[in-house]
């Protein structure tokens, strides 16, 4: 995967399926790296993330798919390992495993999953990632006896494990990201100048070093809601310092700085309200902003 990746995110309902297929076709045609779908199986109006990802990978040639992020409490890790390795094998490796400990426990519990304490949820999150990795890349049968997950003499898939990016927020899950993940997606549209990033990234780096890993191997990928305007705006950041968008040139300058000076590993475009971008904005992102940032960075 490239040093800096570019994509877009969607929160697509069942009645928006045709629009999602148009957007992903555009993204594939224009050379974006990936698309992401939110994973909220308890919302009946939403498309299932992995069903949609599988279909889209079959209709595209270079675009990778990401559940942003997978609701691990609702997807058993041994089965999820089979899902992502199958998608990788069918698509030539065009899958990234997004992973989250679960945040909406009232909704999660409504699907019959036992409610976990925050500490237990993070423990299960790290176990799940560890088990998924063990079940990828071939080798001897896996027996795993964790606190939350157990498998016995299970044959791994021959397909290598996909990159794992987390949506960690709290200190425990950030530390787990440092120990077992390949990427981090800061929550709540935080960016490289935000307090959340400044306070959170050092926890990941410290945990990575303690585990004998290079923190530089864990990329930071930003979900960026923002508008793309025809002319420069006076304030591309709001009163709280959050990026809200501007002209193509303003986007290019900002993202180039983020990649070169702050080590940003990727950017996912969302609409200004955090939803799916419209087709015109996605077209400008893919055809004007992304190539210019790639060339500059």
SEKOLVO-33131 format. One record per residue (C-alpha): residue number from 1; residue in one letter; x, z, y. Coordinates in nm, 2 decimals, always signed. Last residue first. Example, Ala and Ser with C-alpha at 12.3 -4.5 7.8 and 13.67 -1.06 7.14 Angstrom:
// residues 2
+-----+-----+--------+--------+--------+
!   n ! res !      X !      Z !      Y !
+-----+-----+--------+--------+--------+
!   2 !   S !  +1.37 !  +0.71 !  -0.11 !
!   1 !   A !  +1.23 !  +0.78 !  -0.45 !
+-----+-----+--------+--------+--------+
// end
This chain:
// residues 297
+-----+-----+--------+--------+--------+
!   n ! res !      X !      Z !      Y !
+-----+-----+--------+--------+--------+
! 297 !   X !  +0.42 !  -0.11 !  +1.48 !
! 296 !   X !  +0.38 !  -0.39 !  +1.74 !
! 295 !   X !  +0.28 !  -0.67 !  +1.49 !
! 294 !   X !  +0.05 !  -0.44 !  +1.29 !
! 293 !   X !  -0.11 !  -0.31 !  +1.61 !
! 292 !   X !  -0.17 !  -0.67 !  +1.73 !
! 291 !   X !  -0.31 !  -0.78 !  +1.40 !
! 290 !   X !  -0.55 !  -0.48 !  +1.39 !
! 289 !   X !  -0.69 !  -0.51 !  +1.74 !
! 288 !   X !  -0.79 !  -0.88 !  +1.76 !
! 287 !   X !  -0.93 !  -1.02 !  +1.44 !
! 286 !   X !  -1.02 !  -0.71 !  +1.24 !
! 285 !   X !  -1.13 !  -0.48 !  +1.52 !
! 284 !   X !  -1.30 !  -0.77 !  +1.70 !
! 283 !   X !  -1.49 !  -0.86 !  +1.39 !
! 282 !   X !  -1.58 !  -0.50 !  +1.32 !
! 281 !   X !  -1.72 !  -0.47 !  +1.68 !
! 280 !   X !  -1.93 !  -0.78 !  +1.64 !
! 279 !   X !  -2.06 !  -0.68 !  +1.29 !
! 278 !   X !  -2.18 !  -0.33 !  +1.40 !
! 277 !   X !  -1.98 !  -0.03 !  +1.30 !
! 276 !   X !  -2.13 !  +0.20 !  +1.03 !
! 275 !   X !  -2.19 !  +0.55 !  +1.16 !
! 274 !   X !  -1.98 !  +0.80 !  +1.36 !
! 273 !   X !  -2.17 !  +0.78 !  +1.69 !
! 272 !   X !  -1.92 !  +0.54 !  +1.85 !
! 271 !   X !  -1.93 !  +0.33 !  +1.53 !
! 270 !   X !  -1.66 !  +0.38 !  +1.27 !
! 269 !   X !  -1.32 !  +0.22 !  +1.24 !
! 268 !   X !  -1.08 !  +0.36 !  +0.97 !
! 267 !   X !  -0.71 !  +0.40 !  +1.08 !
! 266 !   X !  -0.40 !  +0.45 !  +0.87 !
! 265 !   X !  -0.07 !  +0.62 !  +0.82 !
! 264 !   X !  -0.02 !  +0.78 !  +1.16 !
! 263 !   X !  +0.35 !  +0.88 !  +1.21 !
! 262 !   X !  +0.31 !  +1.03 !  +1.56 !
! 261 !   X !  +0.54 !  +0.81 !  +1.77 !
! 260 !   X !  +0.52 !  +0.47 !  +1.60 !
! 259 !   X !  +0.17 !  +0.49 !  +1.43 !
! 258 !   X !  -0.01 !  +0.68 !  +1.70 !
! 257 !   X !  +0.16 !  +0.49 !  +1.98 !
! 256 !   X !  +0.06 !  +0.16 !  +1.82 !
! 255 !   X !  -0.29 !  +0.30 !  +1.79 !
! 254 !   X !  -0.32 !  +0.39 !  +2.16 !
! 253 !   X !  -0.16 !  +0.07 !  +2.29 !
! 252 !   X !  -0.37 !  -0.16 !  +2.07 !
! 251 !   X !  -0.69 !  +0.03 !  +2.15 !
! 250 !   X !  -0.63 !  +0.00 !  +2.52 !
! 249 !   X !  -0.55 !  -0.37 !  +2.49 !
! 248 !   X !  -0.87 !  -0.43 !  +2.30 !
! 247 !   X !  -1.07 !  -0.25 !  +2.56 !
! 246 !   X !  -1.19 !  +0.11 !  +2.54 !
! 245 !   X !  -1.25 !  +0.38 !  +2.28 !
! 244 !   X !  -1.38 !  +0.73 !  +2.24 !
! 243 !   X !  -1.06 !  +0.92 !  +2.16 !
! 242 !   X !  -1.11 !  +1.29 !  +2.18 !
! 241 !   X !  -0.95 !  +1.48 !  +2.47 !
! 240 !   X !  -1.23 !  +1.73 !  +2.51 !
! 239 !   X !  -1.35 !  +1.57 !  +2.83 !
! 238 !   X !  -1.36 !  +1.23 !  +2.66 !
! 237 !   X !  -1.08 !  +0.99 !  +2.59 !
! 236 !   X !  -1.07 !  +0.62 !  +2.68 !
! 235 !   X !  -1.14 !  +0.73 !  +3.04 !
! 234 !   X !  -1.12 !  +0.45 !  +3.31 !
! 233 !   X !  -1.23 !  +0.18 !  +3.07 !
! 232 !   X !  -1.06 !  -0.16 !  +3.02 !
! 231 !   X !  -1.29 !  -0.46 !  +3.00 !
! 230 !   X !  -1.48 !  -0.62 !  +2.71 !
! 229 !   X !  -1.53 !  -0.28 !  +2.53 !
! 228 !   X !  -1.46 !  -0.17 !  +2.18 !
! 227 !   X !  -1.65 !  +0.16 !  +2.11 !
! 226 !   X !  -1.52 !  +0.45 !  +1.91 !
! 225 !   X !  -1.55 !  +0.65 !  +1.59 !
! 224 !   X !  -1.20 !  +0.68 !  +1.44 !
! 223 !   X !  -1.16 !  +0.82 !  +1.09 !
! 222 !   X !  -0.79 !  +0.88 !  +1.07 !
! 221 !   X !  -0.55 !  +0.84 !  +0.78 !
! 220 !   X !  -0.26 !  +1.08 !  +0.75 !
! 219 !   X !  -0.01 !  +0.98 !  +0.48 !
! 218 !   X !  +0.15 !  +1.22 !  +0.23 !
! 217 !   X !  +0.49 !  +1.08 !  +0.13 !
! 216 !   X !  +0.64 !  +1.21 !  +0.45 !
! 215 !   X !  +0.58 !  +1.57 !  +0.33 !
! 214 !   X !  +0.85 !  +1.51 !  +0.06 !
! 213 !   X !  +0.76 !  +1.71 !  -0.25 !
! 212 !   X !  +0.93 !  +2.01 !  -0.41 !
! 211 !   X !  +0.61 !  +2.21 !  -0.43 !
! 210 !   X !  +0.72 !  +2.44 !  -0.15 !
! 209 !   X !  +0.80 !  +2.12 !  +0.06 !
! 208 !   X !  +0.44 !  +2.00 !  +0.00 !
! 207 !   X !  +0.29 !  +2.33 !  +0.09 !
! 206 !   X !  +0.48 !  +2.34 !  +0.42 !
! 205 !   X !  +0.38 !  +1.99 !  +0.50 !
! 204 !   X !  +0.01 !  +2.04 !  +0.43 !
! 203 !   X !  +0.01 !  +2.36 !  +0.64 !
! 202 !   X !  +0.20 !  +2.18 !  +0.92 !
! 201 !   X !  -0.08 !  +1.91 !  +0.93 !
! 200 !   X !  -0.35 !  +2.16 !  +1.00 !
! 199 !   X !  -0.27 !  +2.32 !  +1.34 !
! 198 !   X !  -0.16 !  +2.00 !  +1.52 !
! 197 !   X !  -0.43 !  +1.79 !  +1.36 !
! 196 !   X !  -0.71 !  +2.03 !  +1.44 !
! 195 !   X !  -0.58 !  +2.06 !  +1.80 !
! 194 !   X !  -0.62 !  +1.69 !  +1.85 !
! 193 !   X !  -0.35 !  +1.45 !  +1.97 !
! 192 !   X !  -0.31 !  +1.27 !  +1.63 !
! 191 !   X !  -0.69 !  +1.24 !  +1.59 !
! 190 !   X !  -0.98 !  +1.46 !  +1.47 !
! 189 !   X !  -1.30 !  +1.26 !  +1.40 !
! 188 !   X !  -1.46 !  +1.57 !  +1.25 !
! 187 !   X !  -1.23 !  +1.60 !  +0.95 !
! 186 !   X !  -0.87 !  +1.50 !  +0.91 !
! 185 !   X !  -0.82 !  +1.24 !  +0.63 !
! 184 !   X !  -0.52 !  +1.34 !  +0.42 !
! 183 !   X !  -0.30 !  +1.13 !  +0.19 !
! 182 !   X !  -0.10 !  +1.14 !  -0.13 !
! 181 !   X !  -0.24 !  +1.46 !  -0.29 !
! 180 !   X !  -0.12 !  +1.73 !  -0.52 !
! 179 !   X !  +0.07 !  +2.01 !  -0.35 !
! 178 !   X !  +0.03 !  +1.92 !  +0.02 !
! 177 !   X !  -0.34 !  +1.86 !  -0.03 !
! 176 !   X !  -0.37 !  +2.19 !  -0.21 !
! 175 !   X !  -0.23 !  +2.36 !  +0.11 !
! 174 !   X !  -0.49 !  +2.18 !  +0.32 !
! 173 !   X !  -0.76 !  +2.30 !  +0.07 !
! 172 !   X !  -0.65 !  +2.66 !  +0.12 !
! 171 !   X !  -0.61 !  +2.64 !  +0.50 !
! 170 !   X !  -0.95 !  +2.49 !  +0.56 !
! 169 !   X !  -1.03 !  +2.12 !  +0.63 !
! 168 !   X !  -0.93 !  +1.89 !  +0.35 !
! 167 !   X !  -1.08 !  +1.54 !  +0.33 !
! 166 !   X !  -0.84 !  +1.43 !  +0.06 !
! 165 !   X !  -0.66 !  +1.11 !  -0.02 !
! 164 !   X !  -0.55 !  +1.04 !  -0.38 !
! 163 !   X !  -0.36 !  +0.71 !  -0.45 !
! 162 !   X !  -0.47 !  +0.56 !  -0.77 !
! 161 !   X !  -0.35 !  +0.69 !  -1.11 !
! 160 !   X !  -0.18 !  +0.43 !  -1.33 !
! 159 !   X !  -0.39 !  +0.24 !  -1.58 !
! 158 !   X !  -0.32 !  +0.32 !  -1.94 !
! 157 !   X !  -0.62 !  +0.55 !  -1.96 !
! 156 !   X !  -0.55 !  +0.90 !  -2.09 !
! 155 !   X !  -0.66 !  +1.00 !  -2.44 !
! 154 !   X !  -0.84 !  +1.34 !  -2.45 !
! 153 !   X !  -0.70 !  +1.60 !  -2.68 !
! 152 !   X !  -0.94 !  +1.87 !  -2.54 !
! 151 !   X !  -1.07 !  +1.88 !  -2.19 !
! 150 !   X !  -1.14 !  +2.18 !  -1.97 !
! 149 !   X !  -1.25 !  +2.22 !  -1.61 !
! 148 !   X !  -1.33 !  +2.52 !  -1.39 !
! 147 !   X !  -1.07 !  +2.78 !  -1.48 !
! 146 !   X !  -0.84 !  +2.53 !  -1.64 !
! 145 !   X !  -0.77 !  +2.45 !  -2.00 !
! 144 !   X !  -0.64 !  +2.10 !  -2.01 !
! 143 !   X !  -0.56 !  +1.91 !  -2.33 !
! 142 !   X !  -0.44 !  +1.56 !  -2.27 !
! 141 !   X !  -0.36 !  +1.30 !  -2.54 !
! 140 !   X !  +0.00 !  +1.16 !  -2.51 !
! 139 !   X !  +0.09 !  +0.90 !  -2.26 !
! 138 !   X !  -0.10 !  +0.65 !  -2.05 !
! 137 !   X !  -0.10 !  +0.62 !  -1.67 !
! 136 !   X !  -0.41 !  +0.82 !  -1.59 !
! 135 !   X !  -0.58 !  +1.12 !  -1.74 !
! 134 !   X !  -0.31 !  +1.36 !  -1.62 !
! 133 !   X !  -0.38 !  +1.24 !  -1.26 !
! 132 !   X !  -0.75 !  +1.32 !  -1.30 !
! 131 !   X !  -0.67 !  +1.66 !  -1.43 !
! 130 !   X !  -0.45 !  +1.75 !  -1.13 !
! 129 !   X !  -0.71 !  +1.62 !  -0.89 !
! 128 !   X !  -0.99 !  +1.82 !  -1.06 !
! 127 !   X !  -0.78 !  +2.14 !  -1.07 !
! 126 !   X !  -0.71 !  +2.12 !  -0.70 !
! 125 !   X !  -1.08 !  +2.08 !  -0.62 !
! 124 !   X !  -1.18 !  +2.35 !  -0.86 !
! 123 !   X !  -0.95 !  +2.60 !  -0.68 !
! 122 !   X !  -1.09 !  +2.48 !  -0.35 !
! 121 !   X !  -1.45 !  +2.54 !  -0.47 !
! 120 !   X !  -1.35 !  +2.88 !  -0.60 !
! 119 !   X !  -1.22 !  +2.99 !  -0.26 !
! 118 !   X !  -1.52 !  +2.86 !  -0.08 !
! 117 !   X !  -1.75 !  +3.04 !  -0.33 !
! 116 !   X !  -1.91 !  +2.81 !  -0.58 !
! 115 !   X !  -2.28 !  +2.72 !  -0.63 !
! 114 !   X !  -2.37 !  +2.60 !  -0.98 !
! 113 !   X !  -2.46 !  +2.23 !  -1.00 !
! 112 !   X !  -2.82 !  +2.16 !  -1.06 !
! 111 !   X !  -2.87 !  +1.88 !  -0.81 !
! 110 !   X !  -3.01 !  +2.12 !  -0.55 !
! 109 !   X !  -2.68 !  +2.31 !  -0.58 !
! 108 !   X !  -2.50 !  +2.02 !  -0.40 !
! 107 !   X !  -2.76 !  +2.01 !  -0.12 !
! 106 !   X !  -2.73 !  +2.38 !  -0.05 !
! 105 !   X !  -2.36 !  +2.35 !  -0.10 !
! 104 !   X !  -2.30 !  +2.10 !  +0.17 !
! 103 !   X !  -1.92 !  +2.11 !  +0.19 !
! 102 !   X !  -1.78 !  +1.99 !  -0.13 !
! 101 !   X !  -1.41 !  +2.02 !  -0.24 !
! 100 !   X !  -1.33 !  +1.67 !  -0.12 !
!  99 !   X !  -1.15 !  +1.38 !  -0.28 !
!  98 !   X !  -1.10 !  +1.01 !  -0.19 !
!  97 !   X !  -0.96 !  +0.81 !  -0.47 !
!  96 !   X !  -0.82 !  +0.48 !  -0.35 !
!  95 !   X !  -0.91 !  +0.16 !  -0.53 !
!  94 !   X !  -0.78 !  -0.20 !  -0.52 !
!  93 !   X !  -0.55 !  -0.17 !  -0.82 !
!  92 !   X !  -0.60 !  -0.53 !  -0.95 !
!  91 !   X !  -0.98 !  -0.51 !  -0.92 !
!  90 !   X !  -1.09 !  -0.47 !  -1.29 !
!  89 !   X !  -0.80 !  -0.23 !  -1.38 !
!  88 !   X !  -0.84 !  -0.03 !  -1.07 !
!  87 !   X !  -1.21 !  +0.00 !  -1.11 !
!  86 !   X !  -1.17 !  +0.11 !  -1.47 !
!  85 !   X !  -0.90 !  +0.36 !  -1.36 !
!  84 !   X !  -1.14 !  +0.50 !  -1.09 !
!  83 !   X !  -1.44 !  +0.54 !  -1.32 !
!  82 !   X !  -1.25 !  +0.69 !  -1.62 !
!  81 !   X !  -1.08 !  +0.94 !  -1.40 !
!  80 !   X !  -1.42 !  +1.02 !  -1.25 !
!  79 !   X !  -1.55 !  +1.09 !  -1.60 !
!  78 !   X !  -1.27 !  +1.35 !  -1.66 !
!  77 !   X !  -1.32 !  +1.48 !  -1.31 !
!  76 !   X !  -1.69 !  +1.56 !  -1.34 !
!  75 !   X !  -1.86 !  +1.41 !  -1.03 !
!  74 !   X !  -2.10 !  +1.64 !  -0.85 !
!  73 !   X !  -1.85 !  +1.91 !  -0.75 !
!  72 !   X !  -1.60 !  +1.64 !  -0.66 !
!  71 !   X !  -1.80 !  +1.49 !  -0.38 !
!  70 !   X !  -1.58 !  +1.19 !  -0.33 !
!  69 !   X !  -1.46 !  +1.15 !  +0.03 !
!  68 !   X !  -1.47 !  +0.90 !  +0.20 !
!  67 !   X !  -1.52 !  +0.71 !  -0.13 !
!  66 !   X !  -1.25 !  +0.44 !  -0.10 !
!  65 !   X !  -1.24 !  +0.07 !  -0.18 !
!  64 !   X !  -0.96 !  -0.18 !  -0.14 !
!  63 !   X !  -1.00 !  -0.53 !  +0.01 !
!  62 !   X !  -0.79 !  -0.80 !  -0.13 !
!  61 !   X !  -1.02 !  -1.05 !  -0.32 !
!  60 !   X !  -1.38 !  -0.95 !  -0.26 !
!  59 !   X !  -1.71 !  -0.98 !  -0.45 !
!  58 !   X !  -1.61 !  -0.77 !  -0.76 !
!  57 !   X !  -1.46 !  -0.50 !  -0.53 !
!  56 !   X !  -1.80 !  -0.49 !  -0.35 !
!  55 !   X !  -2.00 !  -0.43 !  -0.68 !
!  54 !   X !  -1.77 !  -0.15 !  -0.79 !
!  53 !   X !  -1.77 !  +0.01 !  -0.45 !
!  52 !   X !  -2.15 !  +0.01 !  -0.44 !
!  51 !   X !  -2.18 !  +0.18 !  -0.77 !
!  50 !   X !  -1.91 !  +0.42 !  -0.67 !
!  49 !   X !  -2.08 !  +0.52 !  -0.34 !
!  48 !   X !  -2.44 !  +0.55 !  -0.46 !
!  47 !   X !  -2.64 !  +0.39 !  -0.19 !
!  46 !   X !  -2.82 !  +0.63 !  +0.04 !
!  45 !   X !  -3.20 !  +0.69 !  +0.07 !
!  44 !   X !  -3.20 !  +0.94 !  -0.21 !
!  43 !   X !  -2.96 !  +1.17 !  -0.04 !
!  42 !   X !  -2.83 !  +1.41 !  -0.31 !
!  41 !   X !  -2.56 !  +1.16 !  -0.41 !
!  40 !   X !  -2.38 !  +1.21 !  -0.08 !
!  39 !   X !  -2.05 !  +1.01 !  -0.11 !
!  38 !   X !  -1.96 !  +0.83 !  +0.22 !
!  37 !   X !  -1.84 !  +0.47 !  +0.18 !
!  36 !   X !  -1.49 !  +0.34 !  +0.28 !
!  35 !   X !  -1.35 !  +0.00 !  +0.33 !
!  34 !   X !  -0.99 !  -0.11 !  +0.28 !
!  33 !   X !  -0.70 !  -0.33 !  +0.39 !
!  32 !   X !  -0.84 !  -0.56 !  +0.65 !
!  31 !   X !  -0.74 !  -0.92 !  +0.62 !
!  30 !   X !  -1.01 !  -1.11 !  +0.81 !
!  29 !   X !  -1.18 !  -1.25 !  +0.50 !
!  28 !   X !  -1.19 !  -0.91 !  +0.33 !
!  27 !   X !  -1.33 !  -0.74 !  +0.64 !
!  26 !   X !  -1.59 !  -1.02 !  +0.68 !
!  25 !   X !  -1.70 !  -0.99 !  +0.32 !
!  24 !   X !  -1.71 !  -0.61 !  +0.36 !
!  23 !   X !  -1.94 !  -0.65 !  +0.66 !
!  22 !   X !  -2.17 !  -0.90 !  +0.50 !
!  21 !   X !  -2.21 !  -0.69 !  +0.18 !
!  20 !   X !  -2.29 !  -0.38 !  +0.39 !
!  19 !   X !  -2.56 !  -0.57 !  +0.58 !
!  18 !   X !  -2.72 !  -0.68 !  +0.25 !
!  17 !   X !  -2.72 !  -0.31 !  +0.13 !
!  16 !   X !  -2.88 !  -0.17 !  +0.44 !
!  15 !   X !  -3.22 !  -0.08 !  +0.28 !
!  14 !   X !  -3.03 !  +0.13 !  +0.02 !
!  13 !   X !  -2.86 !  +0.32 !  +0.29 !
!  12 !   X !  -2.50 !  +0.27 !  +0.40 !
!  11 !   X !  -2.28 !  +0.53 !  +0.56 !
!  10 !   X !  -1.99 !  +0.29 !  +0.64 !
!   9 !   X !  -1.62 !  +0.32 !  +0.72 !
!   8 !   X !  -1.37 !  +0.06 !  +0.84 !
!   7 !   X !  -1.02 !  -0.04 !  +0.75 !
!   6 !   X !  -0.66 !  -0.05 !  +0.85 !
!   5 !   X !  -0.35 !  +0.07 !  +0.67 !
!   4 !   X !  -0.01 !  +0.17 !  +0.80 !
!   3 !   X !  +0.29 !  +0.18 !  +0.57 !
!   2 !   X !  +0.12 !  -0.08 !  +0.35 !
!   1 !   X !  +0.00 !  +0.00 !  +0.00 !
+-----+-----+--------+--------+--------+
// end
